[in-house]
């Protein structure tokens, strides 16, 4: 999707609804759209910061300016990609707030043996939470009309440690990169898992959230409709892969010209990783197999 015309509201606190403001980080890219959106939740003396973003002094100062005199009760991270959590540590140092939310990334030794690399260069190695939230656990703050409750919803798939946060007072869901307002999420093995990603989408489909605030892109006003379409899109990709393998066995890179016509060359590697995630999931289900560098239908 093409970027919207500039200027973008980088560094400006925008009011999304009475309990929610967002601050756009200065890190636009083909993977982050106009940048990472940090959310400030709460309208009273206590606030939470969701996805503090990259460790950019300009962005951290913009967050602090938006917070003003309020106390930061929690700095909450949906996952630990480098555009989401690195600002947590410096923001915690400046505010004294605990870092809570997702667990640190752990890639198993088994995955390391299979892949030959930890494949974690995109992750924030500095992330050290004071508290990891389990599925269904909540953080609270404030009181009266400015009070808030943020409950963790475990949504692995984009990453194994991904959480969404449900704002119970308004029916909003902060979806990080699990569901975005501008593009489908990239699922990159070995940490990303397509089977888990689809299961997490189906979990969100069963919920009744009013609006999604993602880390990238516009608010999602019809969330269940979008999630239904995303599940259909992924199933369509599965069918494409099976059809192409029905023609002949092929290596990973051969899928891309047929499946992603007109793709920005900068996104070619991401597309390959998404297809690989589908192939691995299909392999687990016994529908495809691989020999050396080639995949074939069973």
C-alpha positions in Angstrom: 0.0 0.0 0.0 1.3 3.4 -0.9 2.1 5.9 1.8 -0.3 8.7 2.4 0.9 12.2 1.4 3.0 14.1 3.9 3.0 15.8 6.3 2.3 13.0 8.8 1.5 13.9 12.4 4.9 12.7 13.7 5.5 13.7 17.3 2.1 15.1 17.8 -0.3 13.7 20.5 -3.6 13.0 18.7 -6.8 12.3 20.6 -8.4 9.0 19.4 -11.2 8.9 22.0 -11.5 10.2 25.6 -9.1 7.6 27.1 -6.7 7.2 24.2 -4.1 9.4 22.5 -1.4 8.4 20.0 2.0 9.7 19.1 3.6 8.7 15.8 7.3 7.8 15.8 9.7 9.1 13.1 10.4 5.7 11.6 8.5 5.3 8.4 9.6 2.4 6.1 8.1 -0.3 3.8 7.6 -2.4 7.0 6.2 0.3 9.4 4.1 2.5 7.0 4.2 6.1 8.3 5.9 4.9 11.6 5.1 3.1 14.8 2.1 4.5 16.8 2.6 4.8 20.6 -0.6 4.9 22.5 -1.2 6.7 25.8 -4.2 5.4 27.8 -5.9 7.3 30.6 -7.4 10.7 31.1 -6.5 11.4 34.7 -3.5 11.4 37.0 -2.4 7.9 35.9 -1.7 6.7 32.4 -0.3 3.7 30.6 2.0 3.8 27.5 1.5 1.1 24.9 4.3 0.2 22.5 6.8 3.0 23.3 8.5 2.4 19.9 12.0 2.9 18.8 14.7 4.4 21.0 14.7 7.8 19.3 15.2 10.8 21.6 12.8 12.8 19.5 10.1 10.2 20.0 10.7 9.7 23.7 10.5 13.5 24.2 7.2 13.6 22.3 5.8 10.9 24.5 6.9 12.7 27.7 5.3 15.9 26.4 2.0 14.1 25.8 2.1 12.5 29.3 2.7 15.9 30.9 2.3 15.8 34.7 0.5 12.4 34.7 2.1 9.4 36.4 3.0 6.5 34.1 1.6 3.4 35.8 2.9 1.0 33.2 4.9 0.8 30.0 3.2 -2.0 28.0 4.7 -3.8 25.0 2.7 -6.0 22.6 5.9 -7.7 21.3 9.6 -7.0 21.0 10.3 -6.1 17.4 12.8 -3.2 17.3 10.2 -0.7 16.2 8.0 -1.4 19.3 9.9 -2.0 22.5 13.4 -0.4 22.6 12.1 2.9 24.0 10.7 1.1 27.0 14.0 1.1 29.0 14.8 4.8 28.5 11.2 5.8 29.1 11.1 3.7 32.3 14.3 5.4 33.5 12.8 8.8 32.9 9.4 8.0 34.5 10.1 5.3 37.1 7.3 3.2 35.5 7.5 -0.6 35.3 7.7 -2.3 31.9 5.0 -4.9 31.6 3.3 -7.0 28.9 4.8 -9.5 26.6 7.6 -12.0 27.5 11.1 -11.6 26.2 11.8 -13.5 22.9 13.0 -17.0 23.3 13.9 -19.0 20.2 14.4 -22.7 21.2 17.6 -24.6 20.7 15.6 -27.0 18.5 14.7 -24.1 16.2 18.3 -23.0 16.2 19.4 -26.4 15.1 16.9 -26.5 12.3 17.5 -23.0 11.0 21.2 -22.5 11.8 20.5 -19.0 12.9 18.5 -17.4 15.7 16.8 -15.2 13.1 16.3 -12.6 15.9 18.0 -9.6 14.4 14.7 -7.9 14.1 14.0 -8.2 17.8 14.9 -6.0 20.7 17.6 -7.7 22.8 17.4 -5.0 25.5 13.9 -5.8 26.4 13.7 -6.8 30.1 10.1 -6.6 31.5 9.4 -6.1 35.2 6.3 -8.2 34.8 5.1 -10.5 32.1 1.3 -10.6 31.6 -0.4 -13.9 31.2 -3.4 -14.2 29.0 -6.4 -12.6 30.7 -4.3 -10.6 33.3 -5.0 -6.9 33.6 -3.3 -3.6 34.5 -5.5 -0.8 36.0 -5.0 2.8 36.7 -6.8 6.1 37.4 -10.3 6.4 38.8 -13.6 7.7 37.7 -14.0 8.8 34.1 -10.2 8.8 33.6 -9.7 5.2 34.9 -8.7 2.4 32.7 -8.3 -1.4 32.6 -6.1 -3.0 30.0 -6.4 -6.8 29.8 -3.9 -9.0 27.9 -5.1 -11.1 25.0 -2.5 -13.7 24.0 -2.2 -13.6 20.2 0.9 -15.5 19.0 1.7 -15.9 15.4 3.3 -12.7 14.1 5.7 -13.4 16.9 5.5 -16.1 19.6 5.3 -13.4 22.4 2.7 -11.2 20.9 -0.1 -9.8 23.1 -3.0 -7.5 22.3 -4.5 -5.3 25.1 -8.2 -4.8 25.5 -9.4 -1.5 27.0 -12.5 -2.6 28.9 -13.9 0.8 29.5 -14.4 1.6 25.8 -14.3 -1.7 23.9 -11.0 -0.8 22.1 -8.3 -3.4 21.4 -4.7 -2.4 20.9 -3.5 -5.0 18.3 0.2 -4.2 17.8 1.2 -5.9 14.6 -1.3 -8.8 14.8 -3.9 -6.8 12.9 -2.8 -3.6 11.3 -4.6 -0.7 9.7 -2.6 -0.7 6.5 -1.4 -4.2 5.6 -1.5 -7.8 6.5 1.0 -8.9 9.1 4.2 -10.6 8.2 4.8 -14.0 9.7 8.5 -15.0 9.7 9.8 -18.4 10.8 11.2 -19.7 13.1 9.6 -17.4 15.7 6.5 -16.5 13.5 4.0 -19.4 13.2 1.2 -19.3 10.6 -0.9 -21.9 12.3 -0.8 -19.9 15.6 -1.4 -16.7 13.7 -4.6 -18.0 12.1 -5.8 -19.4 15.4 -5.2 -16.0 17.0 -7.2 -14.3 14.2 -10.0 -16.8 14.8 -9.9 -15.9 18.5 -10.3 -12.2 17.7 -13.1 -13.0 15.4 -15.0 -14.4 18.3 -14.6 -11.3 20.4 -16.8 -8.2 20.2 -14.3 -5.3 20.3 -15.6 -2.0 19.0 -12.4 -0.7 17.4 -8.8 -1.8 16.8 -5.9 0.6 17.4 -2.9 -1.0 15.6 0.7 0.1 15.8 0.6 1.0 12.1 -2.2 2.6 10.1 -5.6 4.0 10.8 -8.0 2.8 13.4 -10.0 -0.2 12.3 -13.7 0.6 12.7 -15.1 -2.7 11.5 -12.7 -5.1 13.2 -14.6 -8.4 12.8 -15.2 -7.8 9.1 -11.5 -7.1 8.6 -10.4 -10.2 10.5 -12.9 -12.3 8.6 -11.3 -11.0 5.4 -7.8 -11.6 6.7 -8.6 -15.2 7.5 -10.0 -15.7 4.0 -6.9 -14.1 2.5 -4.6 -16.5 4.3 -6.7 -19.5 3.2 -6.6 -18.2 -0.3 -2.8 -18.1 -0.1 -2.8 -21.7 1.1 -4.9 -22.7 -1.9 -2.5 -20.9 -4.2 0.5 -22.8 -2.8 -1.2 -26.1 -3.1 -2.3 -25.3 -6.7 1.2 -24.3 -7.7 2.7 -27.4 -6.1 0.1 -29.4 -8.1 1.8 -28.2 -11.2 5.3 -29.2 -10.2 7.7 -29.2 -7.2 9.4 -25.9 -6.7 11.9 -24.0 -4.4 10.7 -21.2 -2.2 11.7 -18.3 -4.4 9.6 -19.7 -7.4 6.3 -19.0 -5.6 6.7 -15.3 -5.4 6.2 -14.2 -9.1 2.9 -16.1 -9.3 1.6 -15.1 -5.8 2.8 -11.5 -5.5 2.4 -9.8 -8.8 3.7 -6.2 -8.9 5.5 -6.6 -5.5 7.8 -3.9 -4.3 11.2 -5.5 -4.7 12.1 -4.3 -1.2 9.4 -6.7 0.2 10.5 -9.8 -1.7 12.2 -11.3 1.3 9.2 -10.7 3.5 7.0 -12.3 0.9 9.2 -15.4 0.8 9.1 -15.7 4.6 5.3 -15.5 4.5 5.1 -18.3 1.9 7.6 -20.3 4.0 5.4 -19.9 7.1 2.4 -21.2 5.1 4.5 -24.1 3.8 5.7 -25.1 7.2 2.1 -25.0 8.5 0.9 -27.1 5.5 3.8 -29.5 6.2 2.7 -29.9 9.8 -0.7 -30.8 8.6 0.7 -33.4 6.1 -0.4 -31.6 2.9 3.1 -30.8 1.6 6.7 -32.1 2.1 10.2 -30.9 1.2 13.3 -32.5 -0.1 16.5 -30.4 0.0 15.4 -27.0 -1.4 12.2 -28.1 -3.1 8.7 -28.4 -1.9 6.1 -30.8 -3.3 2.4 -31.6 -2.7 1.6 -34.9 -0.9 
